[in-house]
Amino acid sequence: MPAFKIVVTGPFNSGKTEFIKTISDIPVVSTEKKITTEDKGIKAETTVAMDYGRLNLDGDTLYLYGTPGQTRFDFMWEILSSEMNGFIVLVDSTDVPSFPEAADMIEMFSGLVNVPHLIVANKTDLPNAAKLAEVRRGTRAGSDVTVMPCVALQKSSVRQVLLQMVQLLKKEPSTQ
């Protein structure tokens, strides 16, 4: 039974915690704290260290580590990326101004470890969601990178993303 460590990252409010909570087989270990900054009007809590969930997916065990989205907690990004097999960059498809930040995160994580990654446009069910082509341009993703839609509140949608990640992991041997 193969096991994979997958880091779920992305800008603030992209849906990382919800993504992991939606699919995890175990209660998610979460380090969410009340927001005390100017972001408190957007949501009540934010991840300050990590989220952790685990999933058995068609015989594979996935260890899901969610990063904080705010750059003031970016010291956790390098810690969480240690020994990762792949990473998912979640992008809020309704927040076009956050796309360049996601691009910077992709560059940073890709520079730490050479592993497969996906760009996942979350909240694609909302009427003001950007099209996948716009997400691709905004995140500066090459044509070799998969950009796919997701609704982090829907288990079937999150499952599709993770199945795609496992397919990538089994196709490309890690060069860690």
C-alpha positions in Angstrom: 0.0 0.0 0.0 1.8 3.1 -1.2 1.8 6.2 1.0 2.3 9.8 -0.1 2.8 13.1 1.6 0.9 15.8 -0.2 1.1 19.5 0.8 -1.9 21.6 0.1 -0.9 25.2 -0.2 -2.2 28.4 -1.6 -3.0 32.0 -0.8 -5.1 33.2 2.2 -8.8 32.1 2.0 -8.3 29.8 -1.0 -10.0 26.8 0.8 -7.0 24.7 2.0 -8.5 23.8 5.4 -11.9 23.0 3.9 -10.3 20.9 1.2 -8.6 18.7 3.8 -11.7 18.6 6.2 -13.9 17.5 3.3 -11.9 14.4 2.4 -10.0 13.3 5.5 -10.8 9.9 7.0 -9.7 11.1 10.5 -10.6 14.3 12.4 -8.4 17.0 11.0 -5.7 18.3 13.2 -6.1 22.1 12.7 -4.2 25.1 14.1 -6.8 27.7 13.2 -6.9 30.8 15.4 -9.1 33.8 15.5 -8.0 36.5 13.0 -6.8 39.7 14.6 -5.6 41.5 11.5 -7.3 43.5 8.7 -8.3 40.1 7.2 -10.9 39.5 10.0 -13.7 40.8 7.8 -13.1 38.0 5.3 -13.3 35.1 7.6 -13.2 34.4 11.4 -10.2 32.1 11.6 -7.0 31.4 9.8 -4.4 28.5 9.9 -1.3 29.6 11.8 0.8 26.4 11.5 -0.8 23.6 9.6 -3.8 21.3 9.0 -3.3 17.6 8.9 -5.6 14.9 7.5 -5.2 11.3 6.3 -7.1 9.5 3.6 -7.1 6.0 2.2 -7.8 6.5 -1.5 -8.2 3.3 -3.6 -5.5 1.5 -1.6 -3.1 4.4 -1.3 -2.6 6.3 1.9 -2.4 10.1 1.5 -1.1 12.3 4.3 -2.4 15.7 3.7 -0.6 18.8 5.1 -2.3 22.2 4.7 -0.1 25.2 4.9 -1.0 28.6 6.3 -1.9 31.0 3.5 -0.7 34.2 5.0 2.9 35.1 4.3 3.6 36.0 7.9 3.4 32.3 8.6 5.6 31.3 5.6 8.3 29.8 7.8 6.0 26.8 8.0 6.1 26.3 4.2 9.6 24.9 4.2 9.0 22.8 7.3 5.9 21.2 5.8 7.5 20.6 2.4 10.2 18.4 3.9 9.8 14.9 2.4 6.7 15.8 0.4 5.9 13.7 -2.6 3.8 16.3 -4.3 1.9 19.6 -3.7 -1.4 21.1 -4.7 -1.7 24.9 -5.0 -5.3 25.8 -4.3 -6.4 29.1 -5.8 -9.6 31.0 -5.0 -11.0 31.3 -8.6 -13.1 34.3 -7.5 -10.1 36.2 -6.2 -8.1 37.1 -9.4 -5.8 39.5 -7.5 -4.5 36.5 -5.5 -3.2 34.7 -8.6 0.2 36.3 -8.7 0.7 35.3 -5.1 -0.2 31.7 -6.0 2.4 31.9 -8.8 5.1 33.0 -6.3 4.1 30.1 -4.0 4.4 27.6 -6.9 7.9 29.0 -7.6 8.9 28.8 -4.0 7.7 25.2 -3.4 9.1 24.1 -6.8 12.5 25.5 -5.7 12.5 23.5 -2.4 11.8 20.0 -3.8 11.4 18.8 -7.4 8.1 17.0 -7.1 4.9 17.0 -9.2 2.2 19.6 -8.5 -1.3 20.6 -9.5 -2.9 24.0 -9.7 -6.5 23.7 -8.4 -9.1 26.4 -9.1 -11.4 26.3 -6.0 -14.8 27.8 -5.8 -15.5 27.2 -9.5 -19.2 26.7 -8.6 -19.6 30.4 -7.9 -20.9 32.8 -10.6 -17.8 35.1 -10.6 -15.3 32.3 -10.8 -12.4 32.8 -13.3 -12.1 30.4 -16.2 -9.3 27.8 -16.0 -7.4 29.6 -18.8 -7.4 32.8 -16.7 -6.1 30.8 -13.6 -3.4 29.3 -15.8 -2.3 32.7 -17.0 -2.6 34.4 -13.6 -0.5 31.7 -11.9 2.1 31.7 -14.8 1.6 27.9 -15.2 3.3 26.2 -18.1 1.4 24.0 -20.5 2.9 21.0 -18.8 1.1 21.8 -15.5 -2.4 20.5 -14.9 -4.9 23.2 -13.9 -8.2 21.7 -12.8 -11.4 22.9 -11.2 -12.6 22.0 -7.7 -15.3 22.8 -5.1 -13.5 22.1 -1.8 -16.9 21.6 0.0 -17.7 18.6 -2.3 -16.1 15.3 -1.5 -16.3 14.0 -5.0 -14.6 17.1 -6.4 -11.7 16.9 -3.8 -11.5 13.2 -4.6 -11.0 13.9 -8.3 -8.1 16.3 -7.5 -6.4 13.7 -5.3 -6.9 10.9 -7.8 -5.2 13.2 -10.4 -2.3 13.8 -7.9 -1.8 10.1 -7.2 -1.8 9.5 -11.0 1.0 12.1 -11.3 2.9 10.6 -8.4 2.8 7.1 -9.8 3.8 8.3 -13.3 6.8 10.5 -12.3 9.4 9.1 -9.9 10.3 11.6 -7.2 13.7 13.2 -7.5 14.1 14.2 -3.9 
